[in-house]
Amino acid sequence: MSFLGDFVSTPVILTALVCLYLGYAYGRSSNKKIHSVLGWRSAESERLRLDAEKRYIEVLRRELANAIVSDNPNKMVTLYRKGWTFEQEMLKADAARVQAEGDVLTKRYPLYEDFDLLGTRHFVPYSDAVESCEEDAVADRYLDISKFIVLQNIKAKSTRPIFSESEDTILRKTMKREIDHRFRAKIIDAMDKYKMVRGADKEGHYENIDYEDRALFIFRLQHIVDLRWGILFKDTQERAIYSVFYDDNSKAYKSFYRSDDTFQKEESLYP
């Protein structure tokens, strides 16, 4: 009976041991898979978080840039160049200098939301929010955010710069167009005022009328083909030429130029 018991129990024990081993092996393999999946998800979550933070701060930077352009396009060019210079310096600096610059900014802005200068509701115009800021606050914050993005870019070992020659070219072209559009609007407003003077001139000597007030001086310019007027904007000391050409069908073609003291220079404006 003892022999039979041993004979019966041996396969059972072997089977149990095999099952135990297989279970252990399968469990170990499953754990590796689970850890692998969890590790991937954790890494992916971190990547998504960093990407969201990067996009958030880039949006803040864009908001401030638009506010700066609305106020003064030339200032936007100046600030861009300052940010570009900082990036070039940091690319040549050692790790300690880069870390030190980063520490200054993280101490000044402990949380990402601290970068948000305007902090207004989504339906409130940026112009209203900017008016409540101190002088140069928008420009300073734009530079700080730009510096932070540069430092994060260097830390990530990115090969794509934040500032570049190609973007600077686009910037200058865009700001020139914005400046010209505003100057064109000033010329049109000035000539509208001049037309009011013409309307008051009952004798019809429109071409010979000069107009002057505290802000403007408008006078007739001689030209062989066009009807032309010179405009001096006293507040900015800018000079402009307004020109009208009539074809054979009496269709008017208007031209707008930036000029100088001589009123001989003709710098065409963006359409």
C-alpha positions in Angstrom: 0.0 0.0 0.0 2.9 2.3 0.8 4.5 1.5 -2.5 1.2 2.2 -4.4 0.9 5.5 -2.5 4.4 6.5 -3.5 3.7 5.4 -7.1 0.5 7.5 -7.2 1.8 10.5 -5.5 5.0 10.9 -7.5 3.3 12.0 -10.8 1.0 14.3 -8.8 3.9 16.0 -7.2 5.7 16.3 -10.5 2.7 17.7 -12.1 2.2 20.2 -9.3 5.8 21.3 -9.5 5.6 21.7 -13.3 2.4 23.8 -12.9 4.0 25.8 -10.2 7.0 26.5 -12.4 4.9 27.4 -15.4 2.8 29.6 -13.3 5.8 31.4 -12.0 7.3 31.7 -15.4 4.1 33.0 -16.9 3.6 35.4 -14.0 7.1 36.7 -14.3 6.6 37.3 -18.0 3.2 39.0 -17.4 4.8 41.2 -14.8 7.5 42.2 -17.2 4.8 43.0 -19.8 2.7 45.0 -17.3 5.8 46.9 -16.1 6.7 47.5 -19.7 3.2 48.8 -20.5 3.0 50.9 -17.3 6.5 52.3 -18.0 5.5 53.2 -21.5 2.4 54.9 -20.3 4.2 56.8 -17.6 6.8 58.0 -20.1 4.1 58.9 -22.6 2.2 60.8 -19.9 5.3 62.8 -19.0 5.9 63.6 -22.7 2.4 64.8 -23.1 2.6 66.9 -19.9 5.8 68.6 -21.1 4.3 69.1 -24.5 1.2 70.7 -23.0 3.4 73.0 -20.8 5.4 74.0 -23.9 2.4 74.8 -25.9 0.8 76.8 -23.0 3.8 79.0 -22.6 4.2 79.5 -26.3 0.5 80.7 -26.4 1.3 83.2 -23.6 4.3 84.5 -25.6 2.1 84.9 -28.7 -0.5 86.9 -26.7 2.2 89.3 -25.5 3.7 89.6 -29.0 0.4 90.6 -30.4 -0.1 93.2 -27.7 3.4 94.6 -28.4 2.7 94.8 -32.2 -0.5 96.6 -31.5 1.3 99.2 -29.5 4.5 99.5 -31.5 5.7 97.2 -34.3 9.2 98.6 -34.1 9.4 97.5 -30.5 8.5 94.0 -31.5 11.6 93.9 -33.8 13.8 95.2 -31.0 12.6 92.6 -28.5 13.0 89.8 -31.1 16.6 90.8 -31.6 17.2 90.8 -27.8 15.8 87.3 -27.5 17.9 86.2 -30.5 21.0 87.6 -28.9 20.3 85.8 -25.6 19.9 82.5 -27.5 23.2 82.9 -29.2 24.9 83.7 -25.9 23.3 80.6 -24.2 24.3 78.3 -27.1 27.9 79.3 -26.5 27.7 79.3 -22.7 28.7 76.4 -20.4 26.2 74.2 -18.5 26.7 76.2 -15.3 25.7 79.5 -16.9 22.7 78.0 -18.6 21.6 76.5 -15.3 22.1 79.8 -13.5 19.9 81.6 -16.0 17.3 79.0 -15.6 17.4 79.2 -11.8 16.7 82.9 -12.0 13.6 82.4 -14.1 12.2 79.5 -12.1 12.7 81.5 -8.9 10.8 84.4 -10.4 8.1 82.2 -11.9 7.7 79.1 -9.7 4.7 77.9 -11.6 3.9 78.0 -15.3 0.8 80.0 -14.7 2.9 82.7 -13.1 4.1 83.6 -16.6 0.6 84.8 -17.5 0.8 88.5 -17.2 -2.5 89.4 -18.7 -4.5 86.8 -16.7 -7.8 88.0 -18.1 -11.0 86.2 -19.1 -11.0 84.8 -22.6 -13.6 87.3 -23.9 -11.9 90.5 -22.5 -9.8 92.3 -25.2 -6.1 92.1 -24.7 -5.9 95.9 -25.1 -8.0 96.3 -21.9 -5.8 93.9 -20.0 -2.6 95.6 -21.2 -3.8 99.0 -20.1 -3.7 97.8 -16.5 -0.1 96.7 -16.7 2.9 98.8 -15.7 5.0 100.4 -18.4 7.3 97.9 -20.1 5.7 95.0 -18.2 4.5 93.4 -21.4 7.9 93.7 -23.1 9.8 92.4 -20.0 7.5 89.4 -19.7 7.8 88.6 -23.4 11.6 88.5 -23.0 11.4 86.4 -19.9 9.2 83.8 -21.6 11.4 83.8 -24.6 14.5 83.2 -22.4 12.7 80.4 -20.6 11.8 78.7 -23.9 15.3 79.1 -25.2 16.8 77.5 -22.0 14.3 74.6 -22.1 15.2 74.1 -25.8 18.9 73.9 -24.9 18.1 71.5 -22.1 16.2 69.2 -24.4 19.2 69.3 -26.8 16.9 70.5 -29.6 18.6 71.2 -33.0 15.8 73.6 -33.9 16.5 77.2 -32.6 13.8 79.4 -31.2 15.1 82.5 -33.1 16.4 82.3 -36.6 17.5 84.3 -39.7 14.5 83.1 -41.7 12.0 84.1 -39.0 13.7 87.4 -38.6 13.2 88.1 -42.3 9.5 87.2 -41.9 9.3 89.4 -38.8 10.8 92.5 -40.5 8.5 92.0 -43.6 5.4 91.6 -41.4 6.2 94.6 -39.2 7.0 96.8 -42.3 3.6 95.9 -43.7 1.9 96.7 -40.4 3.7 100.0 -40.1 2.8 100.9 -43.7 -0.8 100.0 -43.3 -1.1 102.3 -40.3 0.7 105.1 -42.2 -1.6 104.7 -45.2 -4.6 105.0 -42.8 -3.1 108.3 -41.4 -2.6 109.7 -44.9 -6.2 108.8 -45.8 -7.5 110.5 -42.6 -5.4 113.6 -43.3 -6.7 113.8 -46.9 -10.3 113.3 -45.7 -9.8 116.4 -43.5 -8.3 118.2 -46.4 -11.4 117.4 -48.5 -13.5 119.0 -45.8 -11.6 122.2 -46.5 -12.2 121.8 -50.2 -15.9 121.4 -49.5 -15.8 124.8 -47.7 -14.0 126.4 -50.6 -16.8 127.9 -52.6 -14.5 129.3 -55.3 -13.2 125.8 -56.2 -9.5 126.4 -55.8 -9.0 123.0 -54.3 -5.6 122.3 -55.8 -4.1 125.5 -54.4 -5.4 125.3 -50.9 -2.9 124.6 -48.0 -4.2 123.3 -44.8 -2.5 123.4 -41.4 -3.5 122.7 -37.8 -1.7 121.5 -34.7 -1.2 118.0 -36.1 -1.0 118.5 -39.9 0.4 120.5 -42.6 -0.9 119.7 -46.1 0.2 121.5 -49.3 0.2 121.2 -53.0 3.2 119.6 -54.8 4.0 120.2 -58.4 4.1 117.1 -60.7 4.0 116.8 -64.5 1.4 114.0 -64.5 -0.2 113.5 -61.1 -2.1 115.7 -58.7 0.1 115.6 -55.6 0.0 116.8 -52.0 2.7 116.8 -49.4 1.7 115.9 -45.8 3.7 116.6 -42.6 2.5 114.9 -39.5 3.8 117.2 -36.8 3.5 114.7 -33.9 5.9 112.2 -35.4 7.6 114.4 -38.0 6.8 111.9 -40.7 6.4 113.0 -44.3 4.0 111.6 -46.9 3.0 112.1 -50.5 -0.5 111.6 -51.6 -0.9 111.2 -55.4 -3.8 110.9 -57.8 -3.6 110.0 -61.5 -6.6 110.2 -63.8 -6.7 108.1 -66.9 -8.5 108.9 -70.2 -11.8 107.7 -68.7 -11.3 109.9 -65.7 -10.7 106.8 -63.5 -8.6 107.8 -60.4 -5.5 105.9 -59.4 -4.3 106.8 -55.9 -0.8 106.3 -54.6 0.7 106.6 -51.2 4.4 107.3 -50.4 6.6 107.8 -47.4 8.9 110.8 -48.1 11.5 113.0 -46.5 12.1 116.7 -45.9 12.5 117.4 -49.6 9.3 115.6 -50.6 11.2 114.3 -53.6 11.7 110.8 -52.1 9.0 108.2 -53.0 9.0 105.1 -50.8 6.0 103.0 -51.8 3.9 101.6 -49.0 2.6 98.0 -48.8 -0.8 97.8 -50.4 
